[in-house]
Amino acid sequence: MKVTYIFINSVLTALIFFSDPAFADPAYITGSSVNIRKAPDIKAPVVKVVPFLQPVTIIEEGPFVEVSGIGRNLWYRIETGGRTGWVFGSFVTKNYCLNSSGQVLVYAQAYDVYGATSLFRIGFMRDEGPLKYQIEASSVSLSPSCTYLATDSGSDIIGLIAFYKAAKPDSRPIFQATHDRGELVWEGECLTFHDIQYIGNGCTLWKEKQFCNGSVAETGRTGRSIFHETASTPDRRCNQ
């Protein structure tokens, strides 16, 4: 997933845990007065309280658990202001982008996870508030300008790709289609995907399309994707 990040300078305490600084992920706190705890446990002592939009560095992923009244998510060990501790994943995000002035604008926060599906909160990091709408998806990707949001959901083989105007929160997508679960990678304000035209016995036929600056066009490329090798009945359209 291609996302524009603010990179936060790690202090020495963060480097103690990882010899390679590439393991550290910049992130933001997305709750108000969030408790950073000594251990990945809701009953562990609080070592620091951090405000909404506080930049942090994630230095370790912890256990995946359910917290009563909040949901299921990962715990993350984070560093901020020279202190380290644990924060529940419903109050922190690694998925965000910046506008041209470098101001944090839009984020996608996974707040509940069931198997391969996440519920994402899409919000603004300005005065508009932390929550605008919720989308059910297994992955999300924000365009570099923070203007558009792409989401992916569906089965392990056939996905549903949808595009939203991130800068104008609305739960209704601009465009959606079935696709073959390709990675959501933005090139500028454009994202190329395979729009499935036919599903046969063991494969799909697709047309390549590109979402670019709010509109969709075909690229002219077509192809097929085999999703299992053995089919009980050969499908001539998929096995030519």
C-alpha angles and dihedrals in degrees: 000000000000111000131158110240139194106229113218121206109247117225125221093268090062092050091056090073098045128033089198112061090203087082091067115094122200113228144160134236110242101186133072117259095350118195117235106205136206092236136016093269130102089227096050118113117274114244097179141000115220129194131233112289094017109156113234138172119233109219102169141015114227136189125325107233144150120252115200112250093009108058139234122316146127125282115230129202106221140181124217132157092358093304128107130204146126128286128185113247094239089072102047136056136199093182111086142113140207134233122233093274091057094249115140107248117161135024138180113212124192106216104166131025129197112177108301095347126090132186109224127203112212113204148155126250093213133077092295091085138252101282131048108151143344128233129188110225143132093229139008134198128191122209115244093252092051089238101114137035127203122198133188127205138149135078128334090267109027116045135188113228118197133179126210137185097248095187090057105043114223129148090221114090124231090221138353137181142159113267140173098260097261118169115276102239122163122211101194106309092335131092124187120211142164112253107206113231100174137016115203137168102304102349148047132227115218145184118216114237135177128217106208128172093336101318136086128225136170118250095205095246121121133179148143136256122209111213098178131015101216118061121179091220121027114240110216094204091055100037104049 
